Amino acid sequence: MDDFMIPLSILDLSPIVQGKTVSDSFAQSTLMAQQAEARAYKRFWLAEHHGMSNVASSSPAVLLSHIGAATTSIRLGSGGVMLPNHSPLIIAEQFGTLAELYPNRIDLGLGRAPGTDMQTARALRRNMNAAVDQYPDDVRELQHFLGKPEENQKVIAVPGRNTHVPIWMLGSSLYSAQVAAEFGLPYSFASHFAPDQLIQALTVYRRNYRPSDTNPVAHTMAGVMAVVADTDEEAAYLFTSVQQQFINLRRGNNVPFAKPVESMDALWSVSEKHMINHTLQYAFVGSKESVKFKMKSFVEKTGIDELIVSFPIYDAEKRLKSLALMAEVRDELGAA
């Protein structure tokens, strides 16, 4: 594949913005998926988060079913399901159901983090320690439920069995890279919020990759945030929403996604500014020309096979425009 004929996908958190409802968020996610399909994005994934006032995608499988009915061809999936929050059988049944409803369109991305605070995680998991420690075993069990049942197998996933839903390993650490390599699964790194180990994790994954029947070669994807607008100045203005979100996360303020502001100076301390700018260092923020340079540089640096982007933008129309402009950036880089 030419370096810049790179598949482009969307990671959506179904953001709940100030002054809007959860229903509004779901309607906007559906519209985003439809526009992504029209613009030849490859995948539309939803992330599992819990108890967050700015994220509506706590039940990815349920929302994916709704979005599947409103689209026809784009791949749909989780980015990801936090497997320690669930039994593998439940996830096999949920994504087996999706695979039967929308054949050859469903991906199952798996993560190990709780996707929430520790108190909410306890309410989800009940047994905090065992759930994390047995993560690799749970992945194997999930693969087993989605595959062909063995003779006299007592526990089967219906729906689920024989669907062979493609599984992706997601992560922000070297641990996830090692597990993905050992299991022979495609790997997506969360560079949109964990930039420090990006290159090392991709290297560990590729170096230790064990080919599998379904994935004979290593396959990598990375996540970035993207805010593309007509000018660099407008994009920087729109990006203040996610900068405020990271301040709120750091301070423990559980509030809806904020409106953009003209200046961040009065809202963050010097240390917060440095921390957030470091965390978001790979974000593609700017005009088409600026983002084109950033995307080209990022793909060259990482050698990834796919790119998945989130659009952390308050205004619904600006979010859709950013989606369209990002597709144009991809097409222009490919043509070049």
HUFEN-V406294 format. One record per residue. N is the residue number from 0. SS is DSSP state (H for helix, E for strand, - for the rest). NEAR is the number of other ideal C-beta (glycine too) atoms within 12 Angstrom. Layout:
<<N:SS:NEAR> <N:SS:NEAR>>
This chain:
<<0:-:14> <1:-:14> <2:-:21> <3:-:24> <4:-:20> <5:-:32> <6:E:29> <7:E:43> <8:E:44> <9:E:49> <10:E:50> <11:E:46> <12:-:40> <13:-:47> <14:E:39> <15:-:31> <16:E:33> <17:-:23> <18:-:14> <19:-:23> <20:-:16> <21:H:23> <22:H:15> <23:H:21> <24:H:34> <25:H:30> <26:H:22> <27:H:36> <28:H:43> <29:H:32> <30:H:26> <31:H:44> <32:H:41> <33:H:27> <34:H:32> <35:H:41> <36:H:28> <37:H:19> <38:-:28> <39:-:25> <40:-:37> <41:-:30> <42:E:40> <43:E:49> <44:E:47> <45:E:47> <46:-:43> <47:-:46> <48:-:39> <49:-:30> <50:-:22> <51:-:31> <52:-:27> <53:-:32> <54:E:35> <55:-:36> <56:-:39> <57:-:32> <58:-:29> <59:H:45> <60:H:37> <61:H:24> <62:H:39> <63:H:45> <64:H:26> <65:H:28> <66:H:42> <67:H:34> <68:H:18> <69:-:25> <70:-:29> <71:-:17> <72:-:21> <73:-:35> <74:E:38> <75:E:47> <76:E:45> <77:E:48> <78:E:44> <79:E:47> <80:E:48> <81:E:35> <82:H:45> <83:H:36> <84:H:38> <85:-:34> <86:-:25> <87:H:34> <88:H:25> <89:H:22> <90:H:42> <91:H:41> <92:H:27> <93:H:37> <94:H:47> <95:H:32> <96:H:28> <97:H:39> <98:H:35> <99:H:24> <100:H:24> <101:-:32> <102:-:20> <103:-:19> <104:-:32> <105:E:42> <106:E:43> <107:E:48> <108:E:48> <109:E:49> <110:E:45> <111:-:35> <112:-:33> <113:-:30> <114:-:37> <115:-:27> <116:-:18> <117:H:16> <118:H:15> <119:H:21> <120:H:26> <121:H:19> <122:H:16> <123:H:28> <124:H:30> <125:-:14> <126:-:16> <127:H:19> <128:H:13> <129:H:14> <130:H:25> <131:H:23> <132:H:14> <133:-:21> <134:H:33> <135:H:26> <136:H:19> <137:H:34> <138:H:35> <139:H:22> <140:H:26> <141:H:42> <142:H:35> <143:H:25> <144:H:36> <145:H:38> <146:-:24> <147:-:16> <148:-:19> <149:-:12> <150:-:7> <151:-:7> <152:-:14> <153:-:8> <154:-:18> <155:-:23> <156:-:33> <157:-:18> <158:-:26> <159:-:35> <160:-:28> <161:-:20> <162:-:36> <163:-:27> <164:-:44> <165:E:29> <166:E:45> <167:E:44> <168:E:48> <169:E:48> <170:E:43> <171:-:30> <172:-:27> <173:H:25> <174:H:26> <175:H:39> <176:H:38> <177:H:28> <178:H:34> <179:H:43> <180:H:33> <181:H:24> <182:H:33> <183:-:27> <184:-:43> <185:E:41> <186:E:49> <187:E:48> <188:E:49> <189:-:38> <190:-:39> <191:-:37> <192:-:37> <193:-:29> <194:-:29> <195:-:19> <196:-:24> <197:H:37> <198:H:23> <199:H:24> <200:H:37> <201:H:33> <202:H:23> <203:H:27> <204:H:44> <205:H:27> <206:H:16> <207:H:21> <208:-:28> <209:-:20> <210:-:17> <211:-:21> <212:-:12> <213:-:19> <214:-:26> <215:-:13> <216:-:19> <217:-:30> <218:-:32> <219:E:39> <220:E:45> <221:E:46> <222:E:46> <223:E:44> <224:E:45> <225:E:46> <226:E:45> <227:E:43> <228:-:34> <229:-:21> <230:-:19> <231:H:22> <232:H:18> <233:H:26> <234:H:36> <235:H:26> <236:H:27> <237:H:40> <238:H:37> <239:H:34> <240:H:37> <241:H:42> <242:H:36> <243:H:34> <244:H:41> <245:H:33> <246:H:29> <247:H:25> <248:H:27> <249:H:21> <250:H:17> <251:-:12> <252:-:17> <253:-:21> <254:-:21> <255:-:26> <256:E:40> <257:-:32> <258:-:23> <259:-:32> <260:-:22> <261:-:14> <262:-:14> <263:-:26> <264:-:13> <265:-:13> <266:-:25> <267:-:24> <268:-:15> <269:H:11> <270:H:12> <271:H:23> <272:H:23> <273:H:15> <274:H:22> <275:H:31> <276:H:22> <277:H:17> <278:H:28> <279:-:32> <280:-:24> <281:-:35> <282:-:38> <283:E:44> <284:E:41> <285:E:30> <286:-:26> <287:H:32> <288:H:22> <289:H:27> <290:H:40> <291:H:28> <292:H:21> <293:H:32> <294:H:41> <295:H:25> <296:H:19> <297:H:36> <298:H:33> <299:H:15> <300:H:21> <301:H:33> <302:-:24> <303:-:37> <304:-:31> <305:E:36> <306:E:44> <307:E:46> <308:E:50> <309:E:44> <310:-:52> <311:-:44> <312:-:42> <313:-:33> <314:-:27> <315:H:26> <316:H:18> <317:H:28> <318:H:40> <319:H:27> <320:H:27> <321:H:42> <322:H:40> <323:H:28> <324:H:38> <325:H:46> <326:H:34> <327:H:24> <328:H:36> <329:H:39> <330:H:22> <331:H:20> <332:H:29> <333:H:22> <334:H:12> <335:-:15>>
